[in-house]
């Protein structure tokens, strides 16, 4: 009794892999699943060291060292509240519950407040890296009580990914901060994936690149400033042969993308906060329109189609797309980090954006060499208002933004949809001080609703009696 270091609830793929990761690091872990047949299926692949299974939740809770530490790896939403309700009956003051799923951060804030009122510590723990990350080292984003965090810190650090010897885990902030940062991570992931997809479309349909040529090109890019997990797996995807037909698997996959909601949450929260994350929203909307499969087929038959203007110089197009992708990536990450910076003020969190960037360097889906540069940017200036104003990123934007404009021009004249690439230009142009037409909008608002306006040439708030 009271000999296990941690309990884990939920033995779907992520839960299983995380349990094995914890056990491999020398911690004794108890596992429980509501349906015991899933537990038996998991155990059948064993035996495993440092791991004990339980048919009853109460038995597992009673087997844990105090303060008891339990991590839930279950579906977000009502299942989380249901398990918390069961645990409350079994836990004592000072015990710790961690939610390692993709819960909405406001739900985490609510649960944190409730459990805190009855003496139980609650953590929303963002975990990124998919199945392999959970098994061998994810990026981990814990949010909750800072003092209680010391109880779980050794375990979370031990199981996290490592980047240059550093743990890809750090205390994020109070209550829902961990799940908030995971939400934004996923929003950035949406934008990053969409930018790569749009680059693929331009290269394939405007440049005539074959899958084989794209595999070679993306492998080359993975040895440059674009080096990342997503570029690496994309190169492999281009080369993957189909199981049933001649050619590459990619060409047989339906052009319709799924999602689990975190990108949508990021967009909604950005509107609530009043922060522009247009590229994340564009990526989210691109997935939405991709699911209109019937409508798109009908429109293809009835609407005028644009034939792609073939770009004869493949080497030149590849260089343009590479620079465009990198520039747009800077803008996308700037938007995501600006959203987190604003959230820190809104929710009274002390978010260390440099440390957050550093734990994304390994284990997670957006891991990339690029994140070393973001980490350095915040080390150089922790009060940086936008990543685009960091000296390193500013230099790259100024050098490469013309490539971004050229690629979007090629795409538009060829009828190739590039919502995130084009959104990055609009954001960049608006951010750099180009006229936005907001003076006309404000004049309209004052004209129809007496909403007033400010003037360039004098102080004060003004209203004009418009000649309507």
C-alpha positions as CSV (number, residue, x, y, z in Angstrom):
1,X,0.0,0.0,0.0
2,X,1.0,3.6,-0.7
3,X,4.1,2.5,-2.7
4,X,3.3,3.8,-6.2
5,X,4.6,7.2,-7.4
6,X,1.8,8.1,-9.7
7,X,-1.5,6.9,-11.1
8,X,-2.7,7.1,-14.7
9,X,-6.3,7.0,-15.8
10,X,-7.1,6.2,-19.4
11,X,-5.4,3.5,-21.5
12,X,-6.1,4.6,-25.1
13,X,-3.0,5.0,-27.2
14,X,-1.7,8.2,-25.6
15,X,-2.3,6.9,-22.1
16,X,-0.6,3.6,-22.7
17,X,2.5,5.3,-24.2
18,X,2.7,7.8,-21.4
19,X,2.4,5.1,-18.7
20,X,5.3,3.2,-20.3
21,X,7.4,6.4,-20.6
22,X,6.9,7.1,-16.9
23,X,7.7,3.5,-15.9
24,X,10.8,3.5,-18.1
25,X,12.1,6.5,-16.1
26,X,12.0,4.4,-12.9
27,X,8.8,5.7,-11.4
28,X,6.2,3.1,-10.2
29,X,2.9,3.8,-12.0
30,X,-0.5,2.4,-11.4
31,X,-2.9,2.3,-14.4
32,X,-6.7,2.2,-14.5
33,X,-9.2,2.2,-17.3
34,X,-13.0,2.4,-16.9
35,X,-13.3,-0.6,-19.2
36,X,-11.0,-3.3,-17.9
37,X,-10.7,-5.2,-21.2
38,X,-8.6,-2.3,-22.5
39,X,-6.3,-2.7,-19.5
40,X,-6.0,-6.5,-20.3
41,X,-5.3,-5.7,-23.9
42,X,-2.5,-3.3,-22.8
43,X,-1.0,-5.9,-20.3
44,X,-1.0,-8.6,-22.9
45,X,1.8,-6.8,-24.7
46,X,3.9,-6.9,-21.4
47,X,5.3,-7.8,-19.0
48,X,6.3,-4.3,-17.9
49,X,8.5,-3.1,-15.1
50,X,7.4,-0.5,-12.6
51,X,3.7,-0.9,-13.6
52,X,0.7,-2.1,-11.7
53,X,-2.9,-2.4,-13.0
54,X,-6.1,-2.0,-11.2
55,X,-9.8,-3.0,-11.8
56,X,-11.1,-0.5,-9.3
57,X,-10.3,3.2,-9.2
58,X,-10.3,3.2,-5.4
59,X,-7.7,0.5,-5.3
60,X,-5.3,2.5,-7.5
61,X,-5.8,5.7,-5.5
62,X,-5.1,3.8,-2.2
63,X,-1.9,2.4,-3.7
64,X,-0.3,5.9,-4.2
65,X,2.2,7.7,-2.1
66,X,1.0,10.9,-0.5
67,X,0.4,13.5,-1.7
68,X,-1.2,11.3,-4.3
69,X,-0.5,12.2,-7.9
70,X,-2.9,11.2,-10.7
71,X,-2.8,12.0,-14.4
72,X,-5.9,11.6,-16.5
73,X,-5.4,10.8,-20.2
74,X,-9.0,10.8,-21.2
75,X,-11.3,12.5,-23.7
76,X,-11.9,16.2,-23.1
77,X,-15.3,17.5,-21.9
78,X,-17.8,15.7,-19.8
79,X,-15.6,12.6,-19.2
80,X,-13.1,14.8,-17.4
81,X,-15.7,16.2,-15.0
82,X,-17.1,12.7,-14.5
83,X,-13.7,11.3,-13.4
84,X,-13.0,14.3,-11.2
85,X,-16.3,13.7,-9.4
86,X,-15.2,10.1,-8.7
87,X,-11.7,11.1,-7.6
88,X,-13.0,13.8,-5.2
89,X,-14.6,11.1,-3.1
90,X,-11.2,9.3,-2.8
91,X,-8.6,12.0,-2.4
92,X,-7.5,14.2,0.5
93,X,-6.1,17.7,1.0
94,X,-2.9,18.3,-0.9
95,X,-3.4,15.5,-3.5
96,X,-2.9,16.3,-7.1
97,X,-5.0,15.7,-10.3
98,X,-3.5,16.4,-13.7
99,X,-5.4,16.5,-16.9
100,X,-3.1,15.5,-19.8
101,X,-5.8,15.8,-22.5
102,X,-6.7,18.6,-24.8
103,X,-9.2,20.3,-22.5
104,X,-10.4,23.8,-23.2
105,X,-8.4,26.1,-20.9
106,X,-11.5,27.8,-19.5
107,X,-12.8,24.4,-18.4
108,X,-9.5,23.9,-16.7
109,X,-9.8,27.3,-14.9
110,X,-13.2,26.3,-13.7
111,X,-12.0,22.9,-12.5
112,X,-9.0,24.4,-10.9
113,X,-11.1,26.9,-8.9
114,X,-13.5,24.2,-7.7
115,X,-10.8,21.7,-6.6
116,X,-8.7,24.4,-5.0
117,X,-11.8,25.3,-2.8
118,X,-11.8,21.7,-1.4
119,X,-8.0,21.4,-0.9
120,X,-7.1,19.5,-4.0
121,X,-4.4,20.7,-6.5
122,X,-5.4,20.6,-10.2
123,X,-3.1,20.9,-13.2
124,X,-4.0,21.3,-16.8
125,X,-1.0,19.7,-18.6
126,X,-0.6,20.3,-22.3
127,X,1.2,17.3,-23.9
128,X,2.3,17.5,-27.5
129,X,4.1,15.0,-29.6
130,X,1.5,12.4,-30.6
131,X,2.0,8.7,-29.9
132,X,5.8,8.6,-30.2
133,X,6.1,11.8,-28.1
134,X,4.1,10.3,-25.3
135,X,6.2,7.1,-25.4
136,X,9.7,8.5,-25.7
137,X,9.4,12.2,-24.7
138,X,6.8,14.9,-25.4
139,X,6.8,18.6,-24.9
140,X,4.9,19.2,-21.7
141,X,3.1,22.4,-20.6
142,X,1.9,22.2,-17.0
143,X,-0.3,24.9,-15.5
144,X,-1.5,25.0,-11.9
145,X,-0.4,26.0,-8.4
146,X,3.3,26.9,-8.4
147,X,4.2,25.4,-5.0
148,X,2.3,22.1,-5.7
149,X,4.2,21.9,-9.0
150,X,7.3,20.9,-7.2
151,X,5.7,17.6,-6.3
152,X,5.1,16.6,-9.9
153,X,8.1,18.4,-11.5
154,X,10.6,15.5,-11.2
155,X,8.3,13.1,-13.0
156,X,7.3,15.5,-15.8
157,X,10.8,16.6,-16.4
158,X,12.0,13.0,-16.5
159,X,9.5,11.9,-19.2
160,X,9.8,15.1,-21.4
161,X,11.7,15.4,-24.6
162,X,15.2,16.8,-24.4
163,X,16.6,19.7,-26.6
164,X,20.4,20.3,-26.2
165,X,20.2,18.6,-22.9
166,X,17.3,20.7,-21.6
167,X,14.0,19.3,-20.5
168,X,11.1,20.3,-22.8
169,X,8.9,20.9,-19.8
170,X,8.6,24.1,-17.8
171,X,6.0,25.5,-15.4
172,X,3.8,27.7,-17.5
173,X,1.6,29.5,-15.1
174,X,-1.5,29.3,-12.8
175,X,-4.8,27.5,-13.4
176,X,-5.5,27.2,-17.2
177,X,-2.2,28.5,-18.5
178,X,-0.8,25.1,-19.5
179,X,-3.8,24.2,-21.6
180,X,-4.0,27.7,-23.1
181,X,-0.4,27.5,-24.3
182,X,-1.1,24.0,-25.7
183,X,-4.1,25.4,-27.5
184,X,-2.0,28.1,-29.1
185,X,0.7,25.6,-29.9
186,X,-2.0,23.6,-31.9
187,X,-3.2,26.8,-33.6
188,X,0.4,27.5,-34.8
189,X,0.6,23.9,-35.9
190,X,-2.5,24.4,-38.0
191,X,-0.9,27.4,-39.7
192,X,2.4,25.7,-40.2
193,X,0.8,22.7,-41.8
194,X,-1.3,24.8,-44.1
195,X,1.7,26.9,-45.2
196,X,3.5,23.6,-46.1
197,X,0.4,22.4,-48.0
198,X,0.1,25.6,-49.9
199,X,3.8,25.5,-50.8
200,X,3.2,22.0,-52.1
201,X,0.3,23.1,-54.3
202,X,2.4,25.9,-55.9
203,X,5.3,23.6,-56.6
204,X,3.1,20.8,-57.9
205,X,0.6,22.8,-60.0
206,X,2.6,25.9,-61.0
207,X,6.0,24.2,-61.1
208,X,5.1,20.7,-62.3
209,X,7.2,19.1,-59.5
210,X,6.6,15.3,-59.2
211,X,6.3,13.7,-55.8
212,X,9.7,12.2,-56.2
213,X,11.2,15.7,-56.9
214,X,9.3,17.1,-53.9
215,X,10.7,14.4,-51.6
216,X,14.2,15.4,-52.7
217,X,13.5,19.1,-52.4
218,X,12.0,18.9,-48.9
219,X,14.8,16.7,-47.7
220,X,17.2,19.5,-48.9
221,X,15.0,22.1,-47.1
222,X,15.3,20.0,-43.9
223,X,19.0,20.9,-43.8
224,X,18.3,24.6,-43.9
225,X,16.6,27.2,-41.7
226,X,13.3,25.3,-42.4
227,X,14.6,22.2,-40.6
228,X,11.7,20.8,-38.6
229,X,9.7,17.8,-37.8
230,X,6.9,18.8,-40.2
231,X,9.3,19.3,-43.1
232,X,11.0,16.0,-42.4
233,X,7.8,13.9,-42.3
234,X,6.5,15.8,-45.4
235,X,9.6,14.7,-47.3
236,X,8.9,11.1,-46.3
237,X,5.2,11.4,-47.2
238,X,6.0,12.5,-50.8
239,X,8.2,9.4,-51.2
240,X,5.7,6.9,-49.6
241,X,4.5,4.2,-52.1
242,X,0.9,3.2,-52.2
243,X,-0.2,-0.1,-50.7
244,X,-2.6,-1.0,-53.5
245,X,-1.9,1.0,-56.7
246,X,1.1,2.2,-58.7
247,X,2.6,5.5,-57.5
248,X,2.7,7.4,-54.2
249,X,0.1,7.1,-51.5
250,X,-0.4,10.9,-51.3
251,X,-2.1,11.0,-54.7
252,X,-4.8,8.5,-53.5
253,X,-5.7,10.4,-50.3
254,X,-9.0,12.4,-50.4
255,X,-8.4,16.1,-50.4
256,X,-10.3,16.7,-47.1
257,X,-8.7,17.4,-43.8
258,X,-10.0,16.6,-40.3
259,X,-9.6,18.6,-37.0
260,X,-10.2,18.2,-33.3
261,X,-11.2,21.8,-32.5
262,X,-8.0,23.4,-31.0
263,X,-7.5,25.6,-34.0
264,X,-11.0,26.8,-33.8
265,X,-10.6,27.5,-30.1
266,X,-7.5,29.6,-30.9
267,X,-9.4,31.6,-33.5
268,X,-12.4,32.2,-31.1
269,X,-10.1,33.2,-28.2
270,X,-8.2,35.6,-30.5
271,X,-11.5,37.4,-31.3
272,X,-12.4,37.6,-27.6
273,X,-8.9,39.0,-26.8
274,X,-8.8,41.3,-29.9
275,X,-5.6,39.9,-31.3
276,X,-5.1,39.1,-35.0
277,X,-4.2,35.5,-35.7
278,X,-5.5,35.6,-39.3
279,X,-3.1,32.9,-40.5
280,X,-4.3,30.4,-37.9
281,X,-7.9,31.3,-38.8
282,X,-7.2,31.0,-42.5
283,X,-5.7,27.5,-41.9
284,X,-8.8,26.6,-39.8
285,X,-11.1,27.8,-42.6
286,X,-9.1,25.9,-45.2
287,X,-9.9,22.7,-43.4
288,X,-13.5,23.7,-43.2
289,X,-13.8,24.3,-47.0
290,X,-11.9,21.1,-47.7
291,X,-14.8,19.2,-46.1
292,X,-17.3,20.6,-48.6
293,X,-16.5,17.7,-51.0
294,X,-19.8,17.5,-52.8
295,X,-20.1,21.3,-53.2
296,X,-16.6,21.5,-54.5
297,X,-17.2,18.8,-57.1
298,X,-20.3,20.6,-58.3
299,X,-18.5,23.9,-58.5
300,X,-15.7,22.4,-60.4
301,X,-18.1,21.4,-63.1
302,X,-19.9,24.8,-63.2
303,X,-17.3,27.4,-62.5
304,X,-14.6,28.7,-64.8
305,X,-11.4,26.9,-64.1
306,X,-8.0,28.6,-64.3
307,X,-5.1,26.5,-65.8
308,X,-1.9,26.9,-63.8
309,X,0.7,29.1,-65.5
310,X,3.7,26.7,-65.6
311,X,6.8,28.3,-64.1
312,X,9.6,27.0,-66.4
313,X,12.5,27.6,-64.1
314,X,11.9,25.0,-61.4
315,X,15.1,25.9,-59.4
316,X,14.0,29.5,-59.2
317,X,10.4,28.6,-58.2
318,X,11.8,26.3,-55.5
319,X,13.9,29.2,-54.1
320,X,11.0,31.6,-54.2
321,X,8.7,29.1,-52.4
322,X,11.3,28.3,-49.8
323,X,11.8,31.9,-48.9
324,X,8.1,32.6,-49.0
325,X,7.4,29.7,-46.6
326,X,10.0,30.9,-44.2
327,X,8.8,34.4,-44.2
328,X,5.1,33.4,-43.7
329,X,6.2,31.1,-40.9
330,X,7.8,34.0,-39.1
331,X,4.5,35.9,-39.4
332,X,2.4,32.9,-38.2
333,X,4.6,32.3,-35.1
334,X,4.5,36.1,-34.4
335,X,0.8,36.0,-34.3
336,X,0.7,33.0,-32.0
337,X,3.2,34.4,-29.5
338,X,1.4,37.8,-29.6
339,X,-1.7,36.0,-28.6
340,X,0.1,34.4,-25.6
341,X,1.6,37.7,-24.6
342,X,-1.8,39.3,-24.5
343,X,-3.3,36.3,-22.6
344,X,-0.7,36.8,-19.9
345,X,-2.1,40.2,-19.2
346,X,-5.7,39.1,-19.6
347,X,-5.5,36.1,-17.3
348,X,-2.8,37.4,-14.9
349,X,-0.3,34.7,-16.0
350,X,3.5,35.3,-15.9
351,X,4.2,33.5,-19.2
352,X,7.9,33.3,-20.1
353,X,7.7,33.3,-23.9
354,X,11.3,32.4,-24.3
355,X,11.0,29.3,-22.1
356,X,7.8,28.4,-23.9
357,X,9.6,28.5,-27.2
358,X,12.5,26.5,-25.8
359,X,10.2,23.6,-24.7
360,X,8.8,23.4,-28.3
361,X,12.3,22.6,-29.7
362,X,11.8,18.9,-29.3
363,X,9.0,16.4,-28.7
364,X,6.1,18.4,-30.1
365,X,4.7,18.6,-33.6
366,X,6.0,22.1,-34.3
367,X,9.6,21.3,-33.1
368,X,12.0,23.1,-35.4
369,X,15.5,24.7,-35.5
370,X,13.5,27.9,-36.0
371,X,12.5,27.8,-32.3
372,X,16.1,28.3,-31.2
373,X,15.9,31.7,-32.9
374,X,12.6,32.5,-31.2
375,X,14.1,31.5,-27.8
376,X,17.1,33.8,-28.5
377,X,14.8,36.6,-29.5
378,X,13.0,36.6,-26.1
379,X,16.3,36.1,-24.3
380,X,17.6,39.3,-26.0
381,X,14.4,41.2,-25.2
382,X,11.8,39.6,-22.9
383,X,9.4,42.6,-23.5
384,X,9.5,42.1,-27.3
385,X,6.1,43.3,-28.6
386,X,6.3,41.2,-31.8
387,X,8.7,38.5,-33.1
388,X,8.7,40.4,-36.4
389,X,10.5,43.3,-34.7
390,X,13.4,41.1,-33.4
391,X,16.6,42.0,-35.3
392,X,17.1,38.5,-36.7
393,X,13.5,38.0,-37.9
394,X,13.2,41.6,-39.1
395,X,16.3,41.1,-41.3
396,X,14.8,37.9,-42.8
397,X,11.4,39.5,-43.5
398,X,13.0,42.5,-45.2
399,X,15.2,40.1,-47.4
400,X,12.6,37.5,-48.2
401,X,9.2,39.2,-48.3
402,X,9.4,39.8,-52.1
403,X,9.6,36.1,-52.6
404,X,6.4,35.7,-50.6
405,X,4.6,38.3,-52.8
406,X,5.8,36.6,-56.0
407,X,4.6,33.2,-54.8
408,X,1.2,34.5,-53.9
409,X,1.0,36.3,-57.3
410,X,1.8,33.1,-59.1
411,X,-0.8,31.2,-57.1
412,X,-3.6,33.7,-57.6
413,X,-3.0,34.0,-61.3
414,X,-3.0,30.2,-61.5
415,X,-6.2,29.7,-59.5
416,X,-4.3,28.0,-56.7
417,X,-5.8,28.7,-53.2
418,X,-3.2,30.0,-50.8
419,X,-5.2,31.5,-47.9
420,X,-2.5,31.4,-45.2
421,X,0.3,32.6,-47.5
422,X,-1.9,35.5,-48.7
423,X,-3.1,36.3,-45.2
424,X,0.6,36.6,-44.1
425,X,1.1,39.4,-46.7
426,X,-2.0,41.3,-45.6
427,X,-0.9,41.0,-41.9
428,X,2.6,42.1,-42.8
429,X,1.4,45.1,-44.8
430,X,-1.0,46.2,-42.1
431,X,1.6,45.7,-39.4
432,X,4.3,47.7,-41.2
433,X,2.2,50.8,-41.2
434,X,0.5,50.8,-44.7
435,X,-2.8,52.7,-44.8
436,X,-5.6,50.3,-43.6
437,X,-8.7,52.4,-44.5
438,X,-9.6,52.6,-40.8
439,X,-10.0,56.3,-41.1
440,X,-12.8,55.8,-43.6
441,X,-14.4,53.1,-41.4
442,X,-14.3,55.5,-38.4
443,X,-15.8,58.2,-40.5
444,X,-18.6,55.8,-41.5
445,X,-19.2,54.8,-37.8
446,X,-19.4,58.5,-36.8
447,X,-21.7,59.2,-39.8
448,X,-24.3,56.5,-39.0
449,X,-23.8,56.1,-35.2
450,X,-22.1,59.2,-33.8
451,X,-19.2,57.0,-32.6
452,X,-16.7,59.9,-32.8
453,X,-13.2,59.9,-34.1
454,X,-9.6,61.1,-33.3
455,X,-7.8,63.6,-35.5
456,X,-4.2,63.6,-36.7
457,X,-3.7,67.3,-36.2
458,X,-5.1,68.0,-32.7
459,X,-5.9,66.3,-29.4
460,X,-9.4,65.3,-28.3
461,X,-12.4,63.3,-29.4
462,X,-14.5,64.7,-32.3
463,X,-17.9,64.2,-33.8
464,X,-18.9,65.8,-37.1
465,X,-22.4,66.6,-38.3
466,X,-22.3,64.7,-41.6
467,X,-24.2,65.9,-44.7
468,X,-26.3,62.8,-45.1
